Amino acid sequence: MTQSVKTRPVHLKWLDAAGVEDPGLRDAYECCRRLHADYGRTYYLATLLLPPGKRPYVNSLYGFARYADEIVDNGDARTRADDLTEWSSRALAGLRAGTGEDPVCRALEHTMRVWDIPIDHVEAFLKSMHMDLTVTEYRTFEDLREYMYGSAAVIGLQMVPVLEPLDPEAYERAAALGDAFQLTNFVRDIAEDLRRGRLYLPLEDLEAFGVTRERVAAGSIDRRFVDLLKFEIERIRRIYAFAEPGIEMLAPSSRDCIRTAFLLYGGILDEIERAEYRVLDRRVAVGITRRLRVAVPAYRRARRLWHGANRFPHEGN
């Protein structure tokens, strides 16, 4: 990844609004923004509802996570364990010392310093990424939650300072929302994950419904599989319901962003039901019409709240 990038004028304005002046740091944030735009379409769309000065910080959080995920999922199978270990060690050392040269690490270090985000969250995330190299299934939901703490919950926890919580309870709700987002992905992406050798539905759930991993891998969608997905979706919706009150615990200028993500990710569950649970032979997605129907009114509301919303509690550059 190179730091020599060309940034569009609109994105330069985001960096200006965020108070990011150093040319190398601006390039680092642009690298993260491109990762975010290329790989996280729904999340990126929701981020556009934040005040412009906050968007680079969210880009950096996503960019770092995605970069690590790419090593795990798409790196050379012969070397990815060593590659992840080497990169993780270098990233953590750079984050602790504030001297990282890797663009995604440099942007993340700056974001963590501006918003006082604990490095413990990054350590937990990287621990879960290492689990993906060796753990291919989870016996219980509690086992899965241990993995999701680092892969999903801490992403929500990292976001909260940038979103400016009005109530400490916002952290617990944000962690739950991170779990709900990832569980939604797990149900949608069963076939894709199996091709990578992983299954994120708890084995105890499969056994309860008489489903085997082998039959799922073979693409068998029968009544038992449908009942299993109904069970998983009901649990995910309960987690969404717990997380939803946390949206009102954030600064007004942050709420439309998170509510849009909440509605669009939750909409994936609706689409799975509409597709009659056929997630093994297709990738179910929320259509562009529904995305726009949710995002456009939210964008109009959000714009009215942007003026004066950028506050940076720590040193910017």
N, C-alpha and C positions, 0 to 999 in steps of 0.2 A: 504494500500500500504506500503510495507516494503522497507527499505533502504539497506537491505542485498541482494545484487544482484551480479551475476557473469557476468562480462563484457568480451566479446570476445576481443582478442588481437587487431584486426583491429579497434574496437571502442575505445579501450584504446589509440590508436595512435591519434584518432580524439581529444580526451580530452587533450593529450599531446600537440598537435598542437594548441589547443585553450588556452593553458596556465592554464588549470584547474588542480590544484595539490592536493587540500584538498580531502582526501578519501571520506568523507561524501558527499561533493559536487559532486564528480565524480559519486557516486551512484545515486544521485538525477538526474543528467543528463542522466544516463542510464535508469532510470525509464521513463523519458520523451521520450527517443529514442525508447523504446519498444512500448509505446503508439502510437508514430508516425508510426513506422513500421507496427504495427498491424491494425491500423485504417485508415491510410492515404496513401494508396499504390501509387497513382499517384504523390502526393505531395512528398512523401518520395523518390521515384525514382528521381524526379527532384532535390531534395536536394543533392543527391549524385554527382551532377555536380558542387557543390560549393567546394571551397578549404576545405580540411578536418578540418581545424581549425575553420571554420564557422558553420559546420554542427551541433555541439552540441547546439549552440545558437538557430538555427532554430528548432531543436528538442524540445527545452524547450518552445518555443512559441506555437508550435503545441500541445505539451503534456498538457500544462495548459488548452488550449481551449478544448481539447478533454475530459479531466477529468471533466470539468464543464458540457460539453455536455452529458457525460454519466450519470451524476446525473439527468439531465433534462429528457433524453430520456429513460433511463433504470433503474433508481432508483425506490425504492418502491413508488408506487403511493400514498400511505397513508401518507408518510413522506417526499417526495422529496422537497416540498416547504420549509419546515423547514430545511431539510438537505442542500439545496442550500443556504438559508439565512445564516445558521450557518457557512457553509464552506466559503462563500463569505466574510462574516465579518472577519473571522479568516484570510483568505488569504490577504485581503486588509490591515489589521492591521500588518501582518507579512511583507508584501511588503513595507509598509511605514517605519516600524521600522528596517527592515533588520534582523528580528529574526525568520522568519517562519521556522517551523519544518517539515511541509508537504513537501515531496520531490519535487513535481511539483512546489510548491511555492518557495522553496529554489532555484531551478534552474532558475526560472523566475526572481526572485529578482536579482540574479547574472547577468543574461543576461541584464536586464534593467539598471543595474549599469555600466556594461562594455560599453554598446552602447547608454547610455543616452536616454532611451525610457521613455516617460512620463507615469505616473501612470493613467492619464486621460484616456488613451486607454483601460486599464484594467477595469476601472470603467464603461466605455461605453459598453464594451463587457459583463460584468456581468449584466448590466441593461437589455440588450437584452436577456440574458439567463433567467432572471426572467420573461420577457415578454412571453417567450415560455410556461410558466406555466399557464398563464391566457388568452392569446390572441390566438384565434384559426383561425382567418382570418383577412384580411386587405381590407378595402373598396377601396382604390386607390393605384396607384403605389407610390405616394409620401408617403403614410402611410407605405408602405412596405419598402421604402428606409430609413425611420426613424429607423425601426428595423434593417435593413442591415448595417446601419452605425456602430452599435456596434457588429454585428455578422459577418461582412465581411470586410467592409472598413477599420476598425481599425487594422485588421489582416495585411492588406497590409501596413498600416502606420507603424506598429511595425517592419515589415520586412525591410523597406527601410534603416534604419541606418546600419543594418548588411550587406546589399547589397552595401553600400557605394555610395550614390547618387552623380552625377556630376553636377546636375542641380536641384534647388529647385522644379521645376515643376514635378520631379519624384514622389513626394508625392501624388499629385492629380491623376496622372496616376495610381499609385499603388493602391490607394483607389478604383478607377474605376475597376481595374483588380480584386480586391477582390470581388466587387459587381458582376462582370461578372461570376466569378467562382461559387459564391453562386447561382446566378440565373440559371446557367446551372444545378446545383444540384437540384434546385426546380422543373425544368421541368422534369428531369430524375426521380426524387423520388416522384412524385405526389402520387402514390398509397401508398408508405411507410409512407409518411407524413399524409395522410388521416387516415391510421390505428392508428396513434398516435393522431388523432383528430384535425389535423392542415391542413390548405390549404394556400399555399404561392403564388397562382396566384391571382392577385387583382380581387375583385368581380366585379369592373366596367368592366374589360376585359371579364369576363364570360358573363355578361349581354349584352355587345356589340355584342357577337357572339351567343347569345341565348343558352348558356350552363348553366346548373345548377350544384350546388355542389352535389346534390343528384344523378344526372345522372353520374357524374364523379366517385362518390363513388361506383356506381353500375357497373363500368367498361365499360361504353358505349363509344365506339370510332366511332363516326359518322363524317360526313362532317364538322359539326359545331365545334366539338372538334378539328379536324385536322386543321381547319382554325385558331382556337384559338392558337394552338401550333405554327403554322407558324408565327403568329403575335408575340408571345413571343420570338421565336428564332430570328426573324429579329431584335427585339429591343436588345437582348443580343449581337448579332453580331455587332451592332452599338457601344455598350459599349466596346467590345473587340477592335474595330477599334480605338476608342479614347485612350484606354489604351496602345496599342502596341508601339507607339513611346517612351513611358517611359522606355522600355527595353534598348534602346540606351543611356538613361540618367543615367544608372548604371555603376559601375566599370566593365571593360571588364571581369574580373573573375566571375562576377555574372550573366552575360547576358545569357549564355547557360542554366543555371538553370531555369531562369524565362521564357525564350523562350520555353523551353521544356514543362513546365507546361502550358504555353499559348497554345501551339499546341495540347497537349493531352487533356486538358479540352475543348478546342474548338472542338476537334475531337468528343467529346461526342455528340455535336449537329449534326454533320455529321451522326453519328451512329443512332441517333433518327430518322433522315430523312430516312436513309437506312432501318430502321425497320418499316417504314410507320407509324410512330408516335405511335406505340404500346408500350406505357410506363406504361400502367395500369395492364398488366399481366406479365411483365418481367422487369428485371433491365438491361438497355442497358449499354454497356461498350465498351471501345476501346480495341480491341484485342491485344494479346501479340505481334503479328507480327508487327502491326503498332507501338506499343510502342517501340519496339526494333529499328525499322526503324528510328524513331525520336531520341531516346535516345542514341544509340551507336555512331553515328557520332558526336552528341553534346558532349558526354563524351570525345571523342578523342580530340575535339577542346579545351574543357575546361581544360583538363590536362596540356596543353601547357601554360596555363595562371596562374596555381596555384602557381608556385614558387614565393615567395616573396609577395604573395597576402594577407597574414594574417596580418592585422594591428589592434591593439586594442587600442583605444584612451583613455580608462579609466583603472582604476585599475582592475586587473584580479581576484584575490582571496580575 
